[in-house]
Amino acid sequence: MRRLLTSLLFAAVMAGVTLAAVLAAQEQPEVLTVDQAVQIALANNRNLKIVSLNLDVHAERLAADKTKRLPSFNTYVFGSQLMTPISYTVPPGQFGTYPATGPIPATTSYITTPAKLTALVMARMSQPLLSLYRINLFLKGQELSVEQAKEQLREERHAVVDNVRQNYYKVMQIENEIDSLQASIRQYQELDRITLQYVTEQVALKSENLEVRAKLAHEQLNLLKAQDKLQTAKQMLNDLLGRDLKTPFRTAAIAPVSGKEENLELAEARALEQNPKVGEAAIEVKQATNARQLAKSQYLPDLNLSIQYTSPFGYDFVPTNVANAGFEFRWDPFDWGRRKHDVNEKTINIEQSKLKLTSTKAQILINVGDTFRSLQEARAAVTVAQAKQEASREKLREVTLQYEQKTALLRDVLQQQSAVESANSEYNNAVEEFWSTKANFQKAIGEE
């Protein structure tokens, strides 16, 4: 019985420990890395899905336009009621005069279709021939539109990734600010304890203790503001990730700065190769060239292979089934210079698109160079801010120790605490600026 009770007690303790561990794990918010955030956004972001559906629209439109190269079938049926009779007069001998029978007909004949219901059925099949050249040029333009939609989707992906990174680093900066504020509050609480003890020992004034408590209340207010700001920033990031706004998470701990980037020349080469704006501008040049070829194709005539069938119902003395096959030819030889001016307009558009491509490349190179240099400055700023932070914290530790030993004044501790708070803020801002500039640099070179 004793062994049984011991086993049951051990099992109950283990179950309690396991349950406590599970509950603790459930209470802990998700640790979200920046790469995970990017992947979630690329899969769920609503604006990205809208642009992706636009690509599907262009693809379906292209598939529909490709059917224009195939034969077309048209059917026309006209049912009507004759308002007046249709009469035919056939004179004698209309169909010839023969020795055996004489003239056919022998006398004047009258054929009448009375006012009644009639119908006309027409069917037509047409296969483009020379028109296929113009159709293929048009389809090439549609294919370029699909390629342009792909580049626009790439650009939207880059914009979403950049927004996710910027908001992620903003959340990270606020969380670091909250950690600094909490450390500052703990420092003021300890200082309040020491000062209250000194007031009791009558070696410090009560006003000094009240000043410490005022500083403590001010930091607690700053903490409340930072926590509210954090909730808003997290909701904005969750919205970018396409998930519930109240989904809890915490940013992952990352190094203050990353490794140095490649040289500027390599970054510029990658930007010209990967940036979707360059791809869009290049496609616009191809579209302008294709539009000029399409305008020149208007000089060619239309030639189609056609088969037609006609059948009137309810009419007397007319053929009931007429079928024919042949070629349809249509050409407008005189246009008073319209086609020439159209071609000239498209030629000008080509020059415009080429200039736009050159300008786009130049702007991208300028942006890459600017963000590259800003990134170097931001990295150096983090190093400086980190050194100031470490120095101010060490100085605060020394001054606080001196105050505890009654060899320093409260004023010196408060001044140094303010210096630490300023150094913490400068460091957090420098880190956030570095990662924000890093994201801008990645977007400039077209990197996801």
C-alpha positions in Angstrom: 0.0 0.0 0.0 2.9 2.4 0.8 4.5 1.7 -2.6 1.2 2.2 -4.3 0.6 5.6 -2.6 4.2 6.6 -3.4 3.7 5.7 -7.1 0.4 7.6 -7.2 2.0 10.7 -5.6 4.9 10.6 -8.0 2.6 10.3 -11.0 0.5 13.2 -9.7 3.6 15.4 -9.2 4.8 14.5 -12.7 1.4 15.3 -14.2 1.3 18.6 -12.4 4.8 19.5 -13.7 3.9 18.5 -17.2 0.7 20.6 -17.1 2.5 23.6 -15.7 5.1 23.3 -18.5 2.3 23.1 -21.1 0.5 26.1 -19.7 3.7 28.1 -19.5 4.5 27.2 -23.1 1.0 28.3 -24.1 1.4 31.6 -22.3 4.7 32.4 -24.1 4.1 34.4 -27.3 5.5 33.1 -30.6 9.1 34.0 -31.3 9.0 35.3 -34.9 12.2 35.8 -37.0 12.3 38.3 -39.8 12.7 35.6 -42.4 9.7 33.8 -41.0 7.7 37.0 -41.2 8.7 37.5 -44.8 7.7 34.0 -45.8 4.3 34.3 -44.1 3.7 37.7 -45.8 4.6 36.3 -49.3 2.1 33.5 -48.7 -0.8 35.5 -47.1 -0.5 39.2 -47.9 -3.7 40.5 -49.3 -2.3 43.2 -51.6 0.1 40.6 -53.0 -2.7 38.2 -53.8 -4.6 41.0 -55.6 -1.6 41.7 -57.9 -1.1 37.9 -58.4 -4.8 37.6 -59.5 -4.1 40.5 -62.0 -1.4 38.3 -63.5 -3.9 35.5 -63.8 -6.3 37.9 -65.6 -3.6 38.7 -68.2 -2.8 35.1 -68.7 -6.5 34.2 -69.3 -6.8 37.2 -71.7 -3.8 35.9 -73.7 -5.3 32.4 -73.9 -8.5 33.9 -75.2 -6.7 36.0 -77.8 -4.8 33.0 -79.1 -8.0 31.6 -80.4 -8.2 34.4 -83.0 -5.7 32.4 -85.1 -8.2 29.5 -85.5 -11.1 29.4 -87.9 -14.2 31.4 -86.8 -17.7 30.1 -87.2 -20.7 32.4 -87.4 -24.4 31.6 -87.7 -27.1 34.1 -88.5 -30.9 33.4 -88.4 -33.5 36.0 -89.3 -37.1 35.1 -88.8 -39.6 37.5 -90.1 -43.2 38.1 -91.4 -43.5 39.4 -94.9 -45.4 42.7 -94.9 -46.3 42.4 -98.6 -46.3 39.4 -101.0 -43.3 38.9 -103.2 -44.2 38.4 -106.9 -42.2 37.3 -109.9 -43.2 37.7 -113.6 -41.8 35.1 -115.9 -42.2 36.0 -119.6 -42.7 33.3 -122.4 -39.5 31.6 -123.4 -37.6 32.8 -120.3 -36.1 29.3 -119.9 -35.5 28.8 -123.6 -37.4 27.7 -126.8 -37.1 24.1 -127.9 -38.2 22.4 -131.2 -40.1 19.7 -129.4 -41.9 21.8 -126.8 -41.7 25.3 -128.0 -41.0 28.2 -125.5 -40.8 27.5 -121.8 -43.0 28.8 -120.4 -45.4 29.1 -123.2 -47.2 32.0 -121.7 -46.5 34.7 -119.2 -46.4 33.2 -115.7 -46.8 34.8 -112.3 -45.2 33.4 -109.2 -46.2 34.9 -105.8 -45.0 34.3 -102.3 -47.9 35.5 -100.0 -47.4 37.5 -96.9 -46.4 34.8 -94.4 -43.7 33.7 -91.9 -40.2 33.4 -93.5 -36.7 32.7 -92.3 -33.2 33.3 -93.6 -30.4 31.1 -92.3 -26.7 31.9 -93.0 -23.6 30.1 -91.8 -20.0 31.1 -92.3 -16.5 29.7 -91.6 -13.5 32.0 -92.0 -9.8 31.1 -91.6 -7.3 34.0 -91.5 -4.4 33.8 -93.9 -2.4 37.0 -94.4 -4.1 38.3 -91.2 -2.2 35.7 -89.2 0.9 38.0 -89.3 -1.0 40.9 -87.7 -2.7 38.5 -85.2 0.7 37.1 -84.2 2.1 40.6 -83.6 -0.9 41.4 -81.5 -0.4 38.2 -79.5 3.3 39.1 -79.0 2.1 42.4 -77.5 -0.2 40.4 -75.2 2.6 38.1 -74.1 4.7 41.2 -73.3 1.7 42.4 -71.1 1.9 39.1 -69.2 5.6 39.6 -68.7 5.0 43.1 -67.5 2.4 41.8 -65.1 5.0 39.3 -63.8 7.4 42.2 -63.2 4.7 44.2 -61.4 4.1 41.1 -59.2 7.9 41.0 -58.5 7.9 44.6 -57.6 4.9 44.2 -55.3 6.7 41.2 -53.7 9.7 43.4 -53.1 7.5 46.2 -51.6 5.8 43.7 -49.3 9.1 42.3 -48.2 10.4 45.8 -47.5 7.3 46.8 -45.6 7.5 43.6 -43.5 11.2 44.2 -42.7 10.6 47.8 -41.8 7.7 47.0 -39.5 9.5 44.1 -38.0 12.5 46.2 -37.1 10.2 48.9 -35.8 8.6 46.3 -33.4 12.1 45.1 -32.5 13.2 48.7 -31.7 10.1 49.3 -29.5 10.7 46.0 -27.7 14.3 47.1 -27.0 13.0 50.4 -25.8 10.7 48.7 -23.4 13.6 46.5 -22.1 15.6 49.7 -21.5 12.7 51.4 -19.8 12.1 48.4 -17.5 15.8 48.4 -16.6 15.6 52.1 -15.9 12.5 51.5 -13.7 14.4 48.9 -11.7 17.3 51.3 -11.3 14.9 54.0 -10.0 13.2 51.5 -7.7 16.5 50.6 -6.2 17.5 54.2 -5.9 14.1 54.9 -4.2 14.9 52.2 -1.7 18.3 53.6 -0.9 17.1 57.2 -0.8 14.2 56.3 1.5 16.6 54.6 3.8 18.8 57.7 3.9 15.8 59.8 4.7 15.0 57.5 7.6 18.6 57.9 8.7 18.3 61.6 8.3 21.2 61.8 5.9 19.1 62.8 2.9 16.2 65.2 2.4 12.7 64.0 1.8 12.6 66.2 -1.3 15.4 64.0 -2.8 13.3 60.9 -2.3 10.3 62.6 -3.9 12.4 63.6 -6.9 13.5 60.0 -7.3 9.8 58.9 -7.2 8.9 61.6 -9.7 11.6 60.2 -12.1 10.2 56.7 -11.4 6.6 57.7 -12.2 7.8 59.4 -15.4 9.6 56.3 -16.6 6.5 54.2 -15.8 4.5 56.6 -18.0 7.0 56.2 -20.8 6.8 52.4 -20.4 3.0 52.6 -20.8 3.3 54.7 -23.9 5.9 52.3 -25.4 3.7 49.3 -24.7 0.7 51.0 -26.4 2.9 51.9 -29.4 4.1 48.3 -29.5 0.6 46.9 -29.7 -0.2 49.2 -32.7 3.1 48.2 -34.4 2.3 44.5 -33.9 -1.1 44.9 -35.4 0.3 46.6 -38.4 2.8 43.8 -38.9 0.1 41.1 -38.4 -1.9 42.9 -41.1 1.0 42.7 -43.5 1.3 39.0 -42.7 -2.3 38.5 -43.6 -3.3 37.0 -40.2 -5.4 38.0 -37.2 -4.4 41.4 -35.8 -4.3 40.1 -32.3 -1.9 37.2 -33.0 0.7 37.4 -30.2 4.4 37.2 -31.1 7.8 38.6 -30.1 10.7 39.4 -32.3 13.7 37.1 -32.3 17.0 38.3 -30.8 19.4 39.2 -33.6 22.8 40.7 -33.7 22.9 44.5 -33.6 24.5 44.6 -37.1 25.1 42.1 -39.8 28.2 41.5 -41.8 29.5 44.0 -44.3 28.0 44.1 -47.7 29.7 43.4 -51.0 31.5 46.2 -52.9 29.4 48.9 -54.6 30.2 47.7 -58.1 28.8 44.2 -57.4 25.7 45.7 -55.8 25.1 47.9 -58.8 25.4 45.0 -61.2 22.9 42.9 -59.1 20.5 45.8 -59.0 20.5 46.2 -62.8 19.9 42.5 -63.1 17.3 41.9 -60.4 15.4 45.2 -59.8 11.9 44.7 -61.3 11.7 48.4 -62.4 14.5 47.7 -64.9 12.6 44.7 -66.2 9.4 46.8 -66.6 11.2 49.5 -68.5 12.9 47.0 -70.8 9.5 45.4 -71.5 8.1 48.8 -72.4 10.8 49.2 -75.0 9.7 45.8 -76.5 6.1 46.8 -76.4 6.8 50.0 -78.2 8.7 48.1 -80.9 6.0 45.6 -81.2 3.4 48.4 -81.5 5.4 49.9 -84.4 5.4 46.6 -86.2 1.7 46.2 -85.7 1.1 49.7 -87.1 3.2 48.8 -90.2 1.2 45.6 -90.7 -1.8 47.8 -91.5 -0.4 48.2 -95.0 -1.1 44.6 -95.7 -4.5 43.5 -97.0 -6.7 41.0 -95.3 -7.0 37.6 -97.0 -9.2 34.9 -95.5 -10.3 31.5 -96.6 -14.1 31.5 -96.3 -16.9 28.9 -96.7 -20.5 30.2 -96.6 -23.9 28.6 -96.6 -27.3 30.4 -97.1 -30.7 28.9 -96.9 -34.0 30.9 -97.2 -37.2 29.3 -95.9 -40.7 30.3 -96.9 -39.8 31.9 -100.2 -41.0 30.6 -103.5 -39.0 30.4 -106.7 -35.6 30.9 -104.9 -32.8 28.4 -104.2 -33.2 26.8 -100.8 -29.5 25.8 -100.2 -26.6 27.8 -101.5 -23.0 26.9 -100.4 -19.8 28.4 -101.7 -16.1 28.5 -100.8 -13.4 31.0 -101.7 -11.2 33.8 -100.6 -12.1 37.0 -98.9 -9.9 40.0 -99.8 -10.1 43.4 -98.2 -7.7 46.3 -98.6 -7.9 50.0 -98.2 -5.3 51.4 -100.7 -5.9 55.1 -99.9 -5.8 56.3 -96.2 -4.6 59.9 -96.7 -1.4 59.2 -94.8 -3.1 57.8 -91.7 -1.0 54.6 -91.5 2.2 56.6 -92.1 1.5 58.9 -89.1 0.6 55.9 -87.0 4.0 54.4 -87.7 5.7 57.7 -87.0 3.9 57.9 -83.6 5.0 54.4 -82.6 8.6 55.3 -83.6 8.6 58.2 -81.3 7.2 56.0 -78.5 10.2 53.7 -79.0 12.6 56.6 -78.4 10.6 57.6 -75.3 10.7 54.1 -73.8 14.4 53.8 -74.5 15.1 57.1 -72.7 12.9 55.9 -69.8 14.9 52.7 -69.5 18.1 54.7 -69.4 16.7 57.0 -66.8 15.4 54.1 -64.7 18.8 52.5 -64.7 20.4 55.8 -63.6 18.0 56.3 -60.8 18.5 52.8 -59.5 22.2 53.2 -59.5 21.9 56.4 -57.6 19.6 54.8 -55.1 21.9 51.8 -54.7 24.9 54.1 -54.1 23.0 56.2 -51.7 21.7 53.3 -49.6 25.1 51.6 -49.7 26.8 54.6 -48.2 24.0 55.2 -45.7 24.4 51.6 -44.6 28.0 52.1 -43.9 27.2 55.2 -41.9 24.5 53.4 -40.0 26.9 50.6 -39.1 29.4 53.1 -37.8 26.7 54.9 -35.8 25.7 51.7 -34.1 29.4 51.2 -33.0 29.5 54.7 -31.6 26.2 54.4 -29.8 27.2 51.0 -28.3 30.4 52.5 -26.9 28.5 55.4 -25.4 25.9 53.0 -23.9 28.6 50.8 -22.3 30.5 53.8 -20.9 27.3 55.4 -19.5 26.2 52.2 -17.8 29.5 51.6 -16.2 29.6 55.2 -15.0 26.1 54.8 -13.5 27.2 51.6 -11.7 30.2 53.4 -10.3 28.2 56.5 -9.2 25.4 54.4 -7.7 28.0 52.5 -5.7 29.5 55.7 -4.5 26.0 57.0 -3.5 25.5 53.8 -1.5 28.8 54.4 0.2 27.7 58.1 0.8 30.6 59.4 -1.2 28.4 60.8 -4.1 25.4 63.0 -4.2 21.9 62.0 -5.4 22.2 64.7 -8.1 25.2 62.9 -9.6 23.2 59.6 -9.7 20.2 61.2 -11.4 22.3 63.0 -13.9 24.1 59.8 -14.8 20.8 57.9 -15.0 19.6 60.5 -17.5 22.8 60.0 -19.5 22.1 56.2 -19.5 18.6 56.8 -20.7 19.8 59.0 -23.5 22.5 56.5 -24.5 20.0 53.7 -24.5 17.6 55.7 -26.7 20.5 56.6 -29.1 21.6 53.0 -29.3 18.1 51.7 -30.0 17.5 54.3 -32.6 20.9 53.5 -34.2 20.1 49.8 -34.4 16.6 50.4 -35.8 18.1 52.9 -38.4 20.7 50.3 -39.4 18.2 47.6 -40.1 15.8 50.0 -41.8 18.7 51.1 -44.1 19.6 47.5 -44.6 16.1 46.7 -45.8 16.2 49.7 -48.1 19.5 48.5 -49.6 18.1 45.0 -50.1 15.1 46.5 -51.9 17.3 48.7 -54.0 19.3 45.7 -55.4 16.1 43.7 -55.9 16.7 41.2 -53.2 13.9 39.4 -51.3 
